[in-house]
Amino acid sequence: MYRRDLRDTELDDLLAAMASADSVVQAAPAPDGDRIAYAKAREGQIDLWVWDGTTDTRLTSGGVAAMRYGRGDPAWFDWHPAGTEVAFVSGDGDLSTVDAETGAVTTLTGYDDPDLSLAYAPGGDDIAVVTDHFSRASLALVAADGSRVEALADDEFLYGDPAVADDGTVYATRAEHRHLFDDEAHLVAVDRDDGGRGQGVRVVFAEEGVRVQNVRPRPDSTEVAFVHDKSGFDAVSVVDGHGPDEDADAAASAGGDPGELYAVEEAEVADPAWSPSGKTLAVTVTRDGRANVHAVDRDGFAEEVTDEDAFHTAPRWRDGDVLTVRDTPHEPATVWNASAGERVTPSAAPDFGARVPFPTTLTYDSDGTEVQAVVYPPADDADDESVPVLVKAHGGPTSFDRFGFDHRAAYLAALGYCVILPNYRGSDGYGRAFRMANDRDWGGGDLHDVIRAVDAADAAFDAVDGDRAGIYGGSGGGLMTVNALGNSGRFAAGAAFYGVYDYETFLDDTDDIGWQLMKRELGDVATDLDNYREASPIRHVEDIEDPLLVLHGEDDARVPISQSEQLCDELETHGKRFEFRRYDGEPHGFGRRENVVDAYTRVADLFAKYLRVDPDDGSSSPHPTDEPDRASN
């Protein structure tokens, strides 16, 4: 379908270097402040490391469960209050501890169902966990030596983000299965008797249509800081955790209105972290694709700690300074001293800035909806109408593109494309109404936003030729790519990674999160089957007139490879131009360097053939027809 090596192959090393760069997920200073434990992704696996200011030591080698989603992430690991060990969830889903000196790992839970998130009790005798052991996302207490596992909440709800106050009260968020913590969630507490046993769940704050996240008990106090979106944007509030004991209905009818501590107009405030004294909170403020750090005192007075084109997450305090995990378009995520403006943990990543353009933002109108996009612009000296444009559709779909390290977009921009990353309807980071704007409307307004991104880039930059446009994306972005090709003539080629293409069959194959997400976004099959069928890109295959590259991992549990197989069967039935690439051992998202390089150099060759003028410098070769893991038409 395309010749190999039509792209500028001299940039293959840039793609390989960026794809294999270490990336920090989350960090936690030790209680004594002398060491920092952090989770770092390397070559597709996340492990725990510890930095003592001089030596960087790997603590685990079998993988840990941790993910940097971008805003309001739970604590994936936690220091014992004595600083002797770190509790974490292994790659197999077992609650475990690792000795910070010797690296010896102890498994505390070994049942079949996974543990999900955790927090030590102040005395270090217990660990509060969210686990699937009793029921899906139940709340439990595990003895620090693994001798006892007690269910604190085993009912029809999902629990998340556990935290333990100084008085032993366990706090968490709680949501109905159908909400998945995205639409509505409550703040709840479990009091414990003198023997440490749970005394049942009580609601601290609940309001219909309001989402709670980021539960943070205040040190030496009964107050609890948390985030909710009652105003339409996430803001930090503080409530007395020992308020009236109410059930959910009573709490909702009473309003349960805590004192709002800090909000920023048209911005999402999240990730609150108390200083050890309990006098100040560090928070992240997400706006215009950037996330910066503010410090807020108990009276709500704030100061900006950072103000830059970067993305900060998971703030923590150390010796009066605020540490975060920070990345930029040129720098992979590292542990960062936001107060001092310097990197804390070592990094072997080279300076990518000399080879990759720095993005900007633009805003455009889409059917009366304001949409913001991150854009890698054309070179300043590019001739008018000389630069093709690529649209990257993000996944999620409730995710968003930002001023962070994106090796895929950076590589394609370095090849000379204008790359635009629209935060279409349904994206996070722009308030509740925008986040929910594509519910029951997948493939509607959100698709229009993605297609109109081409016109926005064309209008913003004289060098862009809007008649030469391509589109690519993974997961939700994969389905958006196929939808865009089947519902518009705006793109000359597309590359779809591990996407959902038939929602009706997807329900039969996906994991529990995918199953619940579909019901929340599209409704119940019994009553809303038309939503599933109308949103499925496979129903528009007959209208696709442009070449499509389909790529999928064999070990994908979230979106099984059967989705791409069904799509390609349909493409072949209708005589469409396509190629299907399968990648052994890859889950949902490609992590192995060799697979990332193989996949994206193929994408680059595809776009070179269909979008660039005279791309061949004489080094290209015919595409082999006998390659393994390949199907084409």
VOVEXMAR-628412 format. One record per residue: residue in one letter; x, y, z of N, C-alpha, C in turn. Coordinates in pm, whole numbers, plus 50000, padded with zeros to 5 digits. Each point is the difference from the previous one (the first is absolute). Layout:
AXYZXYZXYZ ...
This chain:
M500824988050000499185012050000500865012650000 Y501244999050046500915011350001501424994749989 R500905008049941501404996249992500675002050136 R500964991650030500765001750123501115010349979 D500305007150108501095009850006499765012149911 L498765003249975499695012849935500225011650097 R499864997550127500205010250103501485004150004 D500305010150077501385003750028500534990350106 T500744989949956500454989550092501055005050099 E500585011749977500985005450094499375003650135 L498675000550004499325003250126499524987450072 D500324988249947499614987650069500644999350138 D501245004950012500674999550129499345009250101 L499415011149954499275008950090498784992850056 L499254993249912498834992650046500424989350100 A501084992649972500444989350090500425005750135 A500705011249999500475005950125498845005350084 M499055006549936498865005450074499104988750051 A499844989449918499124989050041500584992250117 S501324999950013500644992150106500435008450118 A499695012950000500395008650112499264996050127 D500724999450112499364997250128498975010950031 S498904995950065498945009550032499474997050140 V500025009950087499534998250138498495000950004 V499384991450079498554999650014499545007550125 Q500654997550112499625006150127501194999250095 A500055009050098501115000150096499475002750140 A500744995250100499625002150140501265001450084 P500235011650063501155001350090499824991250123 A501114994850051499974992250123499655009050118 P499484994350109499655008350116501155008550052 D501254995049988501145008050047500465010249898 G499464999649878500345009649896501314997349930 D500764989950045501324997549941499934992049870 R498914992749980499894991449883498675002849928 I499974996449874498785001349920499754986749931 A498864993950025499584988349923499205005049880 Y500254994049886499235004149883499814988449905 A498875000349929499704989949899500455005349865 K500774991949929500575004349873499724989649892 A499525004849885499754991349886501264999249915 R500404987649971501174997849915499704988149910 E500065002449869499784989349903498714992350026 G498935007550028498694993850012499674994050135 Q500925000950098499734994750134500255010850104 I499135000350101500125009850107500524993050124 D501055005650062500554994750123500265011250099 L500224996250126500325009450106501515002150009 W500385012550017501395003950020500075008750125 V501195001450057500195009250112501265008149976 W499895012950024501115009549981500355005950135 D501274999050039500425005350130500835012649988 G499995006149884500795012149976501324997249933 T500424987550006501274996049939499844987949910 T499244990150050499884987249930498554997549961 D499824995349878498694996449948499914984850000 T499104994350082499944985650019498654994649956 R500044989649921498764993449958499554990550110 L498745001850048499494991950110499264987649952 T499315000849888499224988649949500434997049857 S499734987849959500354996149864498864992849929 G498924997050075498894992649942498845008549956 G500155013250007498935009049959499085003850114 V499515012349997499035004850098498825006149926 A498855000450067498815006049942500015015050028 A500125008049897499995014550014499735006049864 M499315011349999499655006549874499915015050023 R500595007649911499915014650006498945004649901 Y498785001350051498905004049912500055014949968 G500425008150097500135014249970499415009350103 R498894996350063499425008650103499364991250105 G500305002450128499294993350107500294985350014 D501224995849969500334985950011500014995650147 P499594987750030500094994850137501464997250036 A500254997250128501344996150044500224985449961 W501004997649915500274986549954500934992450095 F500705007250085500884993850098500165009750117 D500514994950114500065008450119501124995150092 W500695009550061501034996850097499384995550133 H500634990150064499684997150139500395012250082 P499215003750101500315012150079501405000150059 A500594988250021501364999450053501065001349891 G499575000049874500955001449890500804987649969 T499544988550048500764987649981499654992849871 E498795001649953499554992649882498955008049925 V499734995549879499015006549914498954989649962 A498735003350022498914991249958499615003549856 F499684989849922499635002149860499144988349955 V499425001249882499274989049937500864994849886 S500264987150002500874994049898499324999749864 G500784996749899499434998749866498954989249990 D500044990450095498994989450004498795003850085 G500025012150057498855004650078500054996750147 D501174995850053500124996550141500515011850081 L499355002850113500535009950094501314994650056 S501065007849992501334995550038500755011350069 T501104996650064500925010050054501414996649953 V500835010349990501394998049965500865007450102 D501004993250053500925005950096500845010649929 A500005012250052500685011149932501514998650001 E500554991550086501444998050006500444987849921 T499304988850019500454987449940499324996649870 G498825005949975499244996649880499214987250013 A499944994350121499234987750021498515003049990 V499314992149917498575002049976499204989750079 T498955004850069499094991350074498605001749942 T499384988949963498635000449949499044998950118 L499115009850014499045000150111498694993449963 T499585001349877498774993649953500344991949878 G499514987849994500314991549887498784993949936 Y498845006350022498784994649940499955003049851 D499044994349933499945000949854499615013849951 D499195007150078499475012949954500985011350036 P500125010249915501045010150021499645010350107 D501055005350064499895012150080500285011849908 L499485011950038500005011049904500715012650048 S499775004650122500675011850052500074998950151 L500835008350066500324997150139500455012550076 A500024998750135500545010450088500274993850136 Y501195002750055500324995550136499175007750102 A499634993150108499485006850119501175007050070 P499765010950073501105007750060500954991750087 G499484990050071500884992050083500784989549925 G499634997449877500704990149919499564985750021 D498974997950085499564986350028499074994549893 D499335008949927499014996049901500195007749870 I499454994449893500005006549871498574999749946 A499445011749972498685000749935500194997649851 V499174991349943500134996749858498634999749934 V500015002649871498864996849915500364986949931 T499074990550003500304986649950498784993849933 D500264991249907498924992249938499774986850073 H500664997950114499944987150068498604996750051 F499335009850059498674997650056498905002549896 S500125010949931499135003449887500755010449920 R499495003549885500695009549913500265013050074 A501305003950014500435012550062499405001850139 S500124989650083499575001050140501105006750083 L499665004050121500935006850089500394990550113 A501304998950026500464990350099501175005650080 L500304993050109501135003450086500874987550011 V501285001449968500944988850002501035002550110 A500204990350086501055001250101501355001349931 A500885008450052501275002949935500894987749986 D499734989750082500774987649985499264989649917 G498855003649947499244991149914499184989650073 S499925001050132499314989650078498495001349999 R499485011449957498555002150007499565008949884 V498864996449940499365008449899498555001750041 E499585012450026498655002750046499265008649898 A498834995749961499175008049910499365011450079 L500265012249958499365011750060498715003649928 A499994997749869498815003049920499954990249885 D499014991150005499824989749898498545000549959 D499695008449902498605002549966499885002949851 E498945006949962499715002149858500765011849940 F500875006650080500725011849953501444996749961 L500605009349925501445000049973500665009950096 Y501154996250054500755008950090501345003549937 G500545011450038501275004449944500735009550090 D501295001949971500855010150063499944999650154 P500324988750064499924999250146501055008750068 A499675004850118500935007950082499624997850146 V501005000150089499754997550141500425012450079 A499095005350081500275011850082500814996150123 D500505010150069500814997550120499234992650108 D498665001850003499204993050102499574986049956 G500484995549883499704986649953498794999049909 T499245010849983498864999849910500474997949856 V499334990849930500344997349860499035007749911 Y500555008249912499195007649905500224994549860 A499005001949915500104995449861498945007049917 T500104998649870498915004149911499144987749972 R498745002649965499084989049972499095003949885 A499784990549909499155002849884499204987649964 E498875002149937499274988949942500774994649879 H499844987349973500714993749888499795007849871 R498795004749977499705006449872500695013549984 H500475005950112500635013149992501514999249980 L500634989150045501444998149984500815012150047 F499545006850104500705011550059500085012049905 D499364999449886500115010949904498805009450006 D498824994650025498795008050001499655004750141 E499964990650095499635003450137500784991050097 A500555005950104500694992350104499875007550131 H500014992450111499805005650133501274998750084 L500095008150103501044998650102499414992350117 V500624988750036499494991750108501104997350101 A499594995150117500954997050108499594987150069 V501004992950052499774988350084500705002550133 D499215001650106500585001450134500414986250050 R500954999850093500504987350054499925000150152 D499704988450057499904999150145501394999050062 D500044998150133501284999650070500884988549953 G499374989649945500774988849948500385001549854 G499645011549940500345002749861499014994649900 R498884994350046499014994249910499105010849940 G499654998349874499135009649934498605000050056 Q499385012050004498675001750058498965003849897 G500254996549874499035003049895500325013049928 V499415001649883500285011549915499035011350031 R500535012050015499145011850013500395010249892 V499025007549956500225009949895500425013250062 V501085005649952500485013050046499515011049907 F500064997749870499495009649902499474992549880 A498805003449958499404994149881499015009849942 E500065001649869499035008549933499764994449860 E498764999949959499654994349870500735007349888 G500614992149911500685005749885501305007050031 V500594997250117501275006150039501034988950020 R501175001949945501074990050010501025004250106 V500304990850090501035002050103501234991849965 Q501175005750024501254992549984501075006150091 N501154993550005501185005250073499715002750147 V499754989550077499705001250143501315001350078 R500155010950078501245002550071499715004850144 P500054990950100499815004450140501105009850041 R499615010150078500955010050047500764994750122 P501305001650006500764995150116499525006750130 D499944992150107499645004950134498675007450001 S499044994849925498715006949988498954989849958 T498735003850020498914991749948499545004949863 E500655010249945499625005349870500544991249888 V499285000449888500404992649881499915009349880 A501075000949925499975007249873499634990249889 F499255004749905499654991749885499615009049883 V499864993949884499675007249878498604996249956 H499205009849958498724996949936499695010449894 D499074996649912499735008549883498605006050003 K499515003250119498655005750011499855012949920 S501045008049993499945012849930500074998449848 G500304987949955500224997749857501474997749968 F500895004150093501424997349988500494994550133 D501034991849997500544994450123500565011050088 A499694999150129500515009450100500264992350128 V500815005650087500354993650127499125005450111 S499424990850076499185003650115500544992850124 V499575004950116500384994050128498734997950081 V499884988350062498834996750079500464993350128 D499215001450106500264992750124499614985449977 G500984991150005499734986049973499144993250103 H499765006450113499154994250104498705007950013 G499485004249884498715006649997498884990150022 P498755004049974498854991350027500094986849925 D499574989350065499954986849938498734999249917 E500155000649867498845000449914500114989249894 D498854995249952500064991449884500095008849876 A500184993549885500255007749877498845009249965 D498754995150016498855008349964499915012150091 A500224997850129499925011250094501115010049973 A501204994949970501115009149973499725008249875 A499414993849900499715007249876498925010550023 S498954996450074498915009450021500435011450091 A500954997250090500475010550090501005009249931 G500444995949883500945008349926501434996150027 G500324995950124501344995850034501055009749953 D499775013050018500825010149936501225003250087 P501174995249962501205003250076500505013949964 G501005004750073500575013049968500974998949885 E499745007649893500925000049886501255007550038 L501134993449989501265006250037500655007249884 Y500024993549881500745006249890499434995749866 A499705010049917499544997949863500655010549911 V500204996549875500565009149902499045000349881 E499625011949957499015001449894500454992949872 E499094991949944500234992949874501244991050007 A500264994750118501154990950017499604988650092 E500724989049989499774988150082501064999350110 V499575000750125500924999350114499914986050058 A501154993650020499994985950044501274996850076 D500144987250035501214994650062500405007050129 P499105003050093500415006950122500944991450084 A501025006350057500964993150087500325009050118 W499684995550120500285007950120501495000150031 S500505011550045501345000350057499994992550132 P501134995350050500014992350126499365007450117 S500065013150001499395007750108498505001449986 G499474997149880498585001749974499595014449977 K500955009049982499695014249982499785003749853 T500564992249908499995003849858499714987849914 L499285002449893499754989849898500755003749872 A500654990349940500485001549862498944994049908 V499685006949892498994995249905500535001949859 T499424992749906500265002649859498835007849941 V500315008949907498995008149932500154997749849 T499024993349941500064996449858499165009749919 R500665006349904499315009549913500795001349870 D499295000449888500625001949868501084989749972 G499764987450042500944989449968501234999550088 R500105008950097501135000450092499504997250141 A500864994250083499664998250141501145005550084 N499705010150080500995006250086499654997950147 V500885004350089499884997350142499745013050075 H498994999650089499735011050091500094994850143 A500375008850093500004996950143498915008450066 V499124993350076498815006350055500004998150152 D499855011250076499924998350144498564996850041 R499804997550128498694995550048498925010649984 D500385012549982499045010749977499705002149852 G500644992249914499735001049857500895009749925 F500985006150068500945008849932501054991549928 A500265003349875500854991549918501135007749935 E501064992849968501095005449920500364989949891 E500405005149884500434991349892501404994950028 V500164987050000501324994150015500674998749863 T499224996449898500514999249864499045006949905 D500515004849888499205005849893500794998049871 E499784988649933500834996349886499234991049905 D500574998049883499444990849901500444985850033 A499354994250101500374986750050498774993750061 F500174987550043498894993150064500514993650129 H499475004950113500374995150132498874991450057 T500364989050063499014991450067500544995650135 A499084995050084500334993150126500965007650089 P499655012250043500905007450089500174993250136 R501205001050056500324995250134500965010050064 W500035000250134500865009450072501274993150048 R501105007549993501294995150051500835011950046 D500265000650130500825010750058499525013849960 G498705002049999499435013149967499845002849853 D500534991349914499865001649855498904990749948 V499455003649885499004991649934500674992249888 L499904986850007500484991449893498824995649915 T500224998849870498974995249909500634990249901 V499164993849920500464993349879499695009549885 R501015003549924499875010449898500564995249867 D499255003049893500524998049866499685012049915 T500715001449889499765010449901500044993449863 P499675007349893500094993949867501404995349962 H501035005050068501374996049969500634991350109 E499344998350114500604992850112499044989450053 P500434987450008499154989750060499805002850149 A499004993550057499635002750138501114996150097 T500335009250090500994997650105499455005650131 V500674996450110499675006150129500625013950001 W499185009950034500385014049983499755007750130 N500965008250038499805009150112499355012649944 A498685000950016499275011249942500365013250068 S500334999350128500355012350074501335005649952 A500964991249973501325004449958500165000449848 G499084993849927500094999849855501134991449948 E500184988050057501104991549957499624985350012 R500644991949916499764985750003500644994150125 V499344989850058500494993850123500664986649970 T499304991449930500534986749971500785000249868 P500944990949983500825000249879499204996249876 S500485004849886499384996849872501094998349895 A499874989549921500964997549893499515005049865 A498835006449999499425004549873500845011349940 P500274999549870500725011049935499105012249985 D500585010949953499235012149973499294998549866 F498684998250006499234998349877499615013449936 G500215010850072499535012949952500645004549871 A501224995549974500685004349878499404993749875 R499224989250018499494992849883498475000049990 V499345004850103498544999550003499455014050020 P499065004549917499405013350021499195000350128 F499875011850060499215001450122498585004149961 P498994993550061498625002849959499465013150056 T498875003749947499245011350050498554995550012 T499095009250028498584996650003499245009249906 L498874995049954499075008449926498584995750037 T499085009249982498594997450030499185002649875 Y499034991349973499195001749880498544996650031 D499145004549913498564997750016499594987549924 S499194991850065499464987949936498514999350030 D499195004149907498555000050017499585007550126 G500675011350027499665008050117500704995750127 T500774989349996500774995350116501455004449985 E500555005850106501395004149998500884988050033 V500944997049912500894988550015501435005050003 Q500754995050094501415003650009500864988449953 A501125003049938500914989749951501435003950032 V500814989950023501455001650006500534997649859 V500915008649955500464999449861501525000849993 Y500594990649927501415001249960500005007449867 P500425012649998499835008349880501044997049894 P499765004949878501024998749895501235008350036 A501094997249935501215007950019499755014549957 D500675009350064499795014249972500325003549855 D500964993049942500425003349864499324991549893 A498974992450037499314991549903499235008649900 D500004995949873499275007249896498494998550021 D499255009349946498554999350009499484987149938 E499054993950068499314987949953500974988849963 S501064998850076501004989749971499994988650102 V499245001550109500104990550111498694992550016 P500014986749989498784992350028499665000550150 V498774996750031499555000450140499544986250042 L500364996250122499544987550060499175003150123 V498864993450012499155001250118500204987750086 K500365002150126500094989050094498765000350089 A499204989449997498814998950084500374992050125 H499865006250118500394993050123498994989250036 G500374991550092499134989250047499205004050120 G499514990250070499225002650121498604994049993 P499035007249942500165013049934500185011550098 T499764997450132500135010850099501465001350041 S500815003949907501405003150024500225013949943 F501235004349989500275012549931501485000849966 D500305007649894501385002349961500485012950064 R501305000550032500515010650085501455003049967 F500585009450074501415003549983500864989850074 G499984987849950500784989350058500824993049894 F500704989650043500924992749913499224989949918 D499895002449871499274991349908500944996449886 H500684988450013501024996749901499424997649862 R498744996149991499404997349870499775013049923 A499335009550067499745012949935501315007449972 A500934999250095501285007049982500774994549880 Y499994986849984500704993849887499395004649867 L498694999849990499355004149876500205014949973 A500035008150107500295014349981501435002049953 A500934992250053501405001149958500174996249853 L499104991549949500024996349858499505011249910 G499505010750059499605011549920498515002049985 Y499184992450075498565001949995499565010350105 C498925006749970499295007350105499094989850068 V500184997950129499244989950073499085007250098 I498704997849986499035006550087499284989550083 L499895002650130499434990750096498765006550064 P498834998249941498815006850050499454993550127 N499655007950097499284995150118498515001649974 Y499474990049932498645000549949498994997950113 R498735002149968498944998050099500114986250065 G499964999950133500214987950075501364999550068 S500885009649967501345000250059499945005050143 D500944995350080500175004850137500765013249997 G500025006950116500815012050013499305013049966 Y498724999449956499295012049958498655001350069 G499854993950114498755001150075499074988249977 R499074998650093499094988649999499124999649875 A499435011349962499075000249887500704995649872 F501235004549980500734996249879500374985250006 R500374995250120500374986050016498844990649968 M498785004550030498824991649977499335002949866 A500595008849919499305005049881499784989649892 N500754988950003499774989849896499344987550056 D499475000650122499254988650053498804997249910 R499824987649965498934995449910500095006649861 D501185005649968500165006949871501374997249940 W500574988350026501294996749940499864999749848 G500945006349936499945000849855499125011449952 G499595008850091499195011749964500835012750007 G499765008150102500735012650013501494998050015 D500414989250070501434997850017500694997549866 L499344992649912500574997549867500105012949920 H498995008550008500075012949930501195008150050 D500254999750132501135007550056501324995249940 V500154986949986501234994349947500185003549853 I498954999049922500105003149858500325014849979 R499395008650080500225014549984501385004550048 A500724991150067501375003450040500875002849878 V499734993449888500765002549878499815014549956 D498765004549996499725013849960500645009950097 A500014996650129500585009050100501505001849977 A500694988949974501445000949973500265007449869 D499184997549900500155006549869499835015150014 A499035004250082499755014250018501075006950086 A500594992350092500955006150094501395001849942 F500384991449904501375000349949500005000449847 D500625010449943500055001349855500714988249935 A500944994150071500794989149941499234987049987 V498884998850069499244987449999499164999049874 D500044988249939499134996849887498904990850051 G498845005650027498904992350056499424989449909 D500395000349871499514989649909500834987350009 R501105000550074500824988050021499994996950150 A499014991950041499794997350142499924985150026 G500584995950111499904986250047499534999950144 I499614988250048499504998850137500494986850059 Y500295000450130500414987850070499575001050146 G499984988650069499654999950141499884985850051 G500034998750133499924987050063498834998950094 S499454987950015498864997150088498815008349953 G499515009450084498925008749954500415008249878 G501305002949989500495007149881500044991249878 G500134986850020499934990849886498634999649939 L498994998950087498635000049947499665013549937 M500555011050058499755013249942500635001049861 T501174993949983500655000149869499134993249895 V499504988150033499154992749905498705007549976 N499445005750105498775007949984500235011949907 A501155006750016500285011849918500174996249853 L500654988649974500164995649861498674995949938 G499114994350082498724995349947498935010649994 N500225011550063498965010350006500435013449943 S501165000449937500435012549938501004996849890 G500215009549912501024998649898501205008750031 R500195003050130501005010150040501414994350006 F500144986850010501324994050024500394990949884 A501305000449968500514991849890500484986450046 A500214998250131500464987250054499835000350151 G499944988050061499854999250144500714987950058 A500375000950128500634988950072499264998450132 A499414988350021499154997450117500654989350089 F500315003750123500624990950097498954994850098 Y499954987050019499244993050105498685007150038 G499175002149900498745007050022498804990750013 V498895005750047498714993150002499275003749873 Y499554990049926499375002649871498574994849992 D499644990850089498624995250009499644998850147 Y499275009950050499705000350144499114988550044 E499184995349911499094989150037500774987250031 T500994996749919500814988050027501075002850104 F500435012450012501015003750100499564996450141 L498715001550029499494996950133500254985650039 D500074991049903500184985850029501444996450032 D500955008549961501424996350007500825008350097 T499545011850038500835009150079500034996150147 D500895006550076500074997650144498895007950071 D499974999250133498895005950075499965015249985 I501175006449997500015014649987499435004149866 G500404993049893499445003149869498514997949994 W499534989350064498564997050005499245011250071 Q500515004150118499325010550076500075013449927 L501125002849936500155012749928498975001149888 M499794989249928499045000549891498595003150051 K499634993850111498675002450053499855014550046 R501075005550058499915013850045499935009849883 E500794997349896500095009449888498884998249897 L499544987649981499054997449892498654994950047 G499884996250129498734995350053499944984850007 D498854994850038499784985650009499634994449863 V500564988449970499734993849870498504997649981 A499324996150108498584996749989499165011949954 T500425012050038499205011949968500695009649903 D501324998649984500745009849922500884993649893 L499554988849944500814992849902500355008749880 D499095008849962500275008649885501245008750024 N500215004450126501205007950031501274992249967 Y500014987250036501174991649974500244998349850 R498924997949927500154997749856500385012849926 E499405011150039500295012549931501425004850028 A500524996650119501355004450035501104991149943 S499644988649943500984990249955500565003649862 P501305002649989500585003749871499874989249894 I499874987550041499944989249902498805001449906 R499005007450042498805001849918500215010249888 H501165006750002500285009949895501154995649910 V500414987450010501134995149921499735001449850 E498774997749960499665000749857500305013849942 D499985010350087500225013749952501455004550008 I500904991650049501425003650007500614999049861 E500625010849956500615000449867501515001350006 D500595001150119501425002850013500694988850077 P501314998349981500734988850060500045000950153 L499964988350062499964999150146501004989650048 L500865004050091500944990950067499434996750138 V499824987250028499404995350125501084992650080 L500185003650129501054994150082499434996250135 H500394988050051499394995250124500954990350069 G499995000050134500794990750079499244987250027 E500714988849996499384986950020499504997950142 D500595007050099499664997750140499115011050058 D499275006849916499145011150044498744994350066 A499845002550132498814995350073498905010549999 R500385012849998498995010650002499245000549869 V500735000249889499394999649867500614988149926 P499364988550006500574988049938500255001849851 I501004992749950500395001249861498884995649905 S499014993150053498854996149918499315012249940 Q500105011650065499405012249944500665003749867 S501334999549997500705003149874499784989149896 E499904987650045499734989149906498655002049932 Q498995003850080498675002449941500065011649901 L500705010650037500105011649912500654996149867 C501104992650007500724996549877499214990349914 D499244991250063499114991349922499005008549920 E499475010250065499045008749933500675008349890 L501225004850028500745007549898500254991349877 E500364987550022500274991149886498724996849924 T498914998150073498734997149936499625010949901 H500315012550038499615011349916501135004549906 G501094992549996501065003149906500765012650031 K500175003350128500695012250039501514997850013 R500755010849989501454999350014500365000550149 F500674989650047500364999750142501194990850020 E500635001450114500994990550048499784997950148 F500164987750046499784996250140501314994650056 R500495006650106501234995650065499664995150141 R500494988150035499804994150132501345000250075 Y499945003050132501225000850079499904990650120 D500834989749995499994989750104500475005950133 G499294996650109500425004050133499615014050042 E499395007849911499645013750035498595000550059 P499835007150113498685001850059499305012149938 H499165006850075499295011749949500945012150005 G500625002849887501065010049995501334993049978 F500825005149910501264993549968501105005550090 G500784991050062501055004450090501404996049958 R500144989149926501334995449960500575008949891 R501245004050019500615009549906499944995049857 E500354987349978500054995049862498635000349935 N498954998050079498655000249943499545014249973 V500345009250091499655014149977500705005049874 V501284996849985500745004549883499434993849873 D499724987150004499434993549882498665006249962 A499135001850100498665005049972500025014249945 Y500755008850066499925014149960500865003349878 T501014992049970500675002249872499094995649885 R499164990250024499024996249897498955011049983 V499585005850112499075011349990500645011449923 A501285002650029500705010849930500134997149851 D500264987549964500064996549857498645001649933 L498954996250071498655001649944499715014749970 F500265008750097499715014249979500965006349897 A501234994949995500935005249899499474997349860 K499474988049977499494996549867498805008449961 Y499075002050093498725006149963499915015050026 L500975005650073499895014150036501175008649953 R501164994149978501175008249969500245000649849 V500615011049955500345001949860501434994849978 D500134990349909501314994249966500794996350126 P499494990450079500674996750124501254991449985 D500154993149889501044989849988501345006349962 D501054997050079501355004649966500824989049935 G499334989449960500674988849936500304988550092 S499655001250128500334989550096498834990950032 S498835002649943498834991950033500064986649929 S499164990950047499974986549943498584995149994 P499704990349912498634994749995499624993950134 H498745000950030499494994250125499974984749984 P500714992450086499974985349989498594994750017 T499664990349922498654994250009499964987550087 D501174995250042500044987650078500395002350146 E499845012250049500335002850139499064992550094 P500504995350114499104993750099499125010550066 D498934995350061499115008750077499405011149915 R499774997149873499495010349910498864994549916 A498965007849985498944997049906499685012849925 S499674999249874499755012249925499064997349885 N499525010949942499184999249881500445011449908 
